[in-house]
């Protein structure tokens, strides 16, 4: 008898003005990126998208929440340690409800910070500013090397990234990966009845999305020294867009320091694919046939 499809709730954690600003520079909404990535993991998964920064009406109540097999959290334009911003505290409270309901979670960037804070940890602004573009030489911890989220991932890898906050006190979480920029690049949090796998980087990004974010934050990135000048930032954007059009341009990829692991979409997204596989395992469902890639 065929199994019913998984049902996943994607929380696009951006504020409305953040989504608008991203669209103005050609970027894709975070919820849409997550829908595409999870559909590549399993084309049959049913996905709903909600916008928790827009108001309480966007969030399901406890009964509706328990109908989902999993909850996925995107990055965000907000700041996790802004305790005065109701758009932030509302999401922390909802993450605690997800833990209490026992619904498994996964997510990127904001999600790692959210998972830790909701379970009693702390986050703050990174003293070096924004880690942007490519997060270099992320190394799996002893725990990470044997963890299901990293099945099939090399022990050291690069990832697309953009974040200026980071985890400062891990609380009850377990660190799965780190690099020279951030001691915590991935976590597993078990809290209340639930569990949360989250990464500080962005497996859902591709060169075009990083180029779009560079357009959005160009002046900030030049000011903090990520680029020596505006012209260098412009060349970075142009090179990324060219690589998006022609991923086989080995010379351009090499000039950007982008290796095969970042250009292989399946490998880049493997953490999300492994999470979907775990949801099926938890639910004793047969895995769907390998879907056609977009």
C-alpha positions as CSV (number, residue, x, y, z in Angstrom):
1,X,0.0,0.0,0.0
2,X,1.5,3.4,-1.0
3,X,2.6,5.6,1.8
4,X,1.2,9.1,2.2
5,X,3.6,11.9,1.3
6,X,5.5,13.8,4.0
7,X,4.1,17.2,5.0
8,X,6.6,19.9,5.9
9,X,6.0,23.4,7.2
10,X,8.6,25.9,5.9
11,X,9.0,29.1,8.0
12,X,10.3,31.9,5.9
13,X,11.7,34.0,8.8
14,X,12.4,37.2,6.8
15,X,10.5,40.4,7.7
16,X,8.3,41.7,4.9
17,X,10.7,44.6,4.2
18,X,13.6,42.1,4.1
19,X,11.8,40.0,1.5
20,X,11.1,43.1,-0.6
21,X,14.7,44.3,-0.4
22,X,15.9,40.8,-1.5
23,X,13.5,40.8,-4.4
24,X,14.6,44.3,-5.5
25,X,18.2,43.0,-6.2
26,X,17.0,39.8,-8.0
27,X,17.2,37.4,-5.0
28,X,14.7,34.6,-4.5
29,X,12.5,34.5,-1.3
30,X,13.9,32.2,1.3
31,X,10.8,30.2,1.6
32,X,10.8,29.5,-2.2
33,X,14.5,28.4,-2.0
34,X,13.6,26.0,0.7
35,X,10.6,24.6,-1.1
36,X,12.8,23.9,-4.1
37,X,15.5,22.3,-2.1
38,X,13.1,20.0,-0.1
39,X,11.3,19.1,-3.3
40,X,14.6,18.0,-4.8
41,X,15.1,15.8,-1.8
42,X,11.7,14.2,-2.3
43,X,9.4,15.5,-5.1
44,X,6.3,14.1,-3.3
45,X,6.7,16.1,-0.1
46,X,3.9,18.5,0.5
47,X,5.1,21.9,1.6
48,X,3.3,24.8,3.2
49,X,5.1,28.2,3.7
50,X,4.3,30.6,6.5
51,X,5.8,34.0,7.4
52,X,6.2,34.2,11.2
53,X,7.6,37.7,11.2
54,X,4.3,38.9,9.6
55,X,2.1,38.2,12.6
56,X,0.6,35.5,14.8
57,X,-2.0,34.6,12.2
58,X,0.8,33.1,10.0
59,X,1.5,30.4,12.6
60,X,-0.4,27.2,13.1
61,X,-1.8,26.3,16.5
62,X,-0.7,23.2,18.4
63,X,-3.2,20.9,16.8
64,X,-2.3,22.0,13.3
65,X,1.4,21.9,14.0
66,X,1.2,18.2,15.0
67,X,-0.1,17.4,11.5
68,X,3.3,18.1,10.1
69,X,6.1,15.6,9.8
70,X,8.7,18.3,10.0
71,X,9.3,22.1,10.3
72,X,12.1,23.8,8.2
73,X,13.4,27.3,9.0
74,X,15.0,29.6,6.6
75,X,17.5,32.4,7.1
76,X,16.2,35.8,8.2
77,X,16.7,39.6,7.8
78,X,16.1,39.9,11.6
79,X,18.6,39.8,14.5
80,X,18.1,36.9,16.9
81,X,19.4,38.7,20.0
82,X,17.0,41.7,19.6
83,X,14.8,41.0,22.6
84,X,12.7,44.1,22.0
85,X,11.6,43.0,18.5
86,X,8.3,41.1,18.7
87,X,9.0,39.6,15.3
88,X,12.0,37.9,16.8
89,X,10.5,36.8,20.2
90,X,7.4,35.4,18.4
91,X,9.6,33.0,16.4
92,X,11.6,31.9,19.5
93,X,8.3,31.2,21.3
94,X,7.1,29.2,18.3
95,X,10.3,27.2,18.1
96,X,9.7,26.2,21.7
97,X,6.2,25.1,20.7
98,X,7.7,23.0,17.9
99,X,10.1,21.4,20.4
100,X,7.2,20.7,22.8
101,X,5.1,19.2,20.1
102,X,7.9,16.8,19.2
103,X,8.0,17.9,15.5
104,X,11.6,17.5,14.0
105,X,13.1,20.7,12.6
106,X,15.9,21.7,10.2
107,X,17.2,25.0,9.0
108,X,19.9,27.4,7.9
109,X,21.7,30.3,9.6
110,X,19.0,32.0,11.6
111,X,17.7,28.5,12.3
112,X,20.9,27.4,14.1
113,X,20.8,30.5,16.2
114,X,17.0,30.1,16.9
115,X,17.4,26.4,17.8
116,X,20.1,27.2,20.4
117,X,18.3,30.3,21.9
118,X,15.0,28.5,22.1
119,X,16.7,25.7,24.2
120,X,18.6,28.1,26.5
121,X,21.7,29.1,24.6
122,X,22.9,32.5,23.5
123,X,23.9,34.4,20.3
124,X,25.5,37.7,19.6
125,X,27.0,39.9,16.9
126,X,30.3,38.5,15.5
127,X,33.2,40.7,16.3
128,X,34.6,40.3,12.8
129,X,31.4,41.3,11.2
130,X,29.7,39.4,8.4
131,X,31.0,36.0,7.2
132,X,30.1,36.4,3.6
133,X,30.2,34.5,0.3
134,X,32.0,31.3,1.0
135,X,32.5,29.8,4.5
136,X,35.9,28.1,4.2
137,X,37.1,24.8,5.5
138,X,34.2,23.8,7.7
139,X,35.3,20.8,9.6
140,X,33.1,18.2,11.1
141,X,33.5,17.5,14.8
142,X,33.8,14.0,16.2
143,X,30.0,14.0,16.7
144,X,29.4,15.5,13.3
145,X,31.5,12.8,11.5
146,X,29.1,10.1,12.7
147,X,25.9,12.1,12.5
148,X,23.1,11.3,10.1
149,X,22.8,14.9,8.9
150,X,26.3,14.6,7.4
151,X,26.0,11.2,5.8
152,X,27.9,11.4,2.4
153,X,29.5,14.8,3.2
154,X,33.3,15.2,3.2
155,X,34.8,15.8,6.7
156,X,36.0,19.3,5.5
157,X,34.1,21.3,3.0
158,X,33.2,24.9,1.9
159,X,29.6,26.3,1.9
160,X,27.8,29.4,0.7
161,X,27.1,31.8,3.6
162,X,26.0,35.2,4.9
163,X,25.7,35.9,8.6
164,X,26.8,38.6,11.0
165,X,25.5,36.9,14.3
166,X,26.8,33.7,15.7
167,X,26.3,31.3,18.6
168,X,28.2,32.4,21.7
169,X,26.9,29.8,24.2
170,X,25.8,26.5,22.9
171,X,23.7,25.5,25.9
172,X,22.3,21.9,25.6
173,X,23.2,21.7,21.9
174,X,25.9,19.5,20.3
175,X,28.3,21.1,17.9
176,X,28.6,19.2,14.6
177,X,30.9,21.5,12.7
178,X,33.1,24.6,13.0
179,X,35.6,26.7,11.1
180,X,38.1,29.5,11.7
181,X,35.3,32.1,11.6
182,X,32.7,30.5,13.8
183,X,33.3,27.8,16.4
184,X,29.8,26.6,15.8
185,X,28.8,26.0,12.2
186,X,26.2,23.3,12.8
187,X,24.3,22.0,15.7
188,X,22.0,19.2,16.9
189,X,19.6,20.4,19.6
190,X,17.4,17.9,21.5
191,X,15.0,19.8,23.7
192,X,11.6,19.0,25.3
193,X,10.1,16.3,23.0
194,X,11.8,17.5,19.8
195,X,15.0,17.7,17.9
196,X,16.5,20.2,15.5
197,X,19.3,19.9,13.0
198,X,20.6,23.2,11.9
199,X,23.6,24.7,10.0
200,X,25.0,28.2,10.2
201,X,25.7,28.3,6.4
202,X,23.2,28.1,3.5
203,X,22.9,24.8,1.6
204,X,20.0,26.3,-0.3
205,X,22.1,29.0,-1.9
206,X,23.7,28.9,-5.4
207,X,26.1,31.5,-7.0
208,X,23.2,33.6,-8.2
209,X,21.7,33.9,-4.7
210,X,25.1,34.9,-3.2
211,X,25.5,37.5,-6.0
212,X,22.1,38.9,-5.1
213,X,23.0,39.2,-1.5
214,X,26.2,41.0,-2.4
215,X,24.2,43.5,-4.4
216,X,22.0,44.1,-1.3
217,X,24.9,44.5,1.2
218,X,27.6,45.8,-1.2
219,X,28.4,49.0,0.8
220,X,28.5,47.1,4.1
221,X,30.8,44.4,2.8
222,X,33.2,47.0,1.3
223,X,33.2,49.0,4.6
224,X,34.0,45.9,6.7
225,X,36.8,44.8,4.4
226,X,35.2,41.8,2.7
227,X,36.2,43.5,-0.6
228,X,39.0,46.1,-1.0
229,X,36.7,48.4,-3.0
230,X,33.4,48.7,-4.7
231,X,34.9,47.6,-8.0
232,X,36.0,44.3,-6.5
233,X,32.6,43.7,-5.1
234,X,31.2,44.3,-8.6
235,X,33.6,41.8,-10.2
236,X,32.6,39.2,-7.6
237,X,28.9,39.7,-8.5
238,X,29.6,39.4,-12.2
239,X,31.8,36.3,-11.8
240,X,29.1,34.6,-9.7
241,X,26.4,35.3,-12.2
242,X,28.6,34.0,-15.0
243,X,29.3,30.9,-13.0
244,X,25.6,30.4,-12.5
245,X,25.1,30.5,-16.2
246,X,28.0,28.2,-16.9
247,X,28.8,25.9,-13.9
248,X,31.4,24.2,-16.1
249,X,33.6,27.2,-16.3
250,X,36.5,25.7,-14.3
251,X,38.8,28.7,-14.7
252,X,36.2,31.1,-13.3
253,X,35.3,28.8,-10.5
254,X,39.0,28.4,-9.6
255,X,39.5,32.2,-9.5
256,X,36.6,32.4,-7.0
257,X,37.9,29.5,-4.9
258,X,34.8,27.5,-5.6
259,X,35.4,23.8,-5.8
260,X,33.4,20.9,-7.1
261,X,31.7,20.4,-3.7
262,X,30.0,23.8,-4.0
263,X,29.0,23.3,-7.7
264,X,27.5,19.8,-7.1
265,X,24.0,20.7,-6.0
266,X,23.2,17.3,-4.6
267,X,26.3,17.4,-2.4
268,X,25.7,21.0,-1.4
269,X,22.2,20.2,-0.3
270,X,22.9,16.8,1.2
271,X,22.1,17.9,4.8
272,X,18.5,18.8,3.8
273,X,18.2,15.5,1.9
274,X,19.4,13.6,4.9
275,X,16.9,15.3,7.1
276,X,14.1,14.3,4.7
277,X,15.4,10.8,4.7
278,X,15.3,10.8,8.6
279,X,11.7,12.0,8.6
280,X,10.8,9.1,6.4
281,X,12.7,6.7,8.7
282,X,11.0,8.2,11.8
283,X,7.6,7.6,10.1
284,X,8.5,4.2,8.8
285,X,7.8,5.2,5.3
286,X,9.3,3.9,2.1
287,X,11.5,6.5,0.4
288,X,10.1,8.0,-2.8
289,X,11.8,7.3,-6.1
290,X,14.7,9.6,-6.9
291,X,12.9,12.7,-8.3
292,X,13.9,14.3,-11.5
293,X,16.2,17.2,-10.8
294,X,15.2,20.7,-11.7
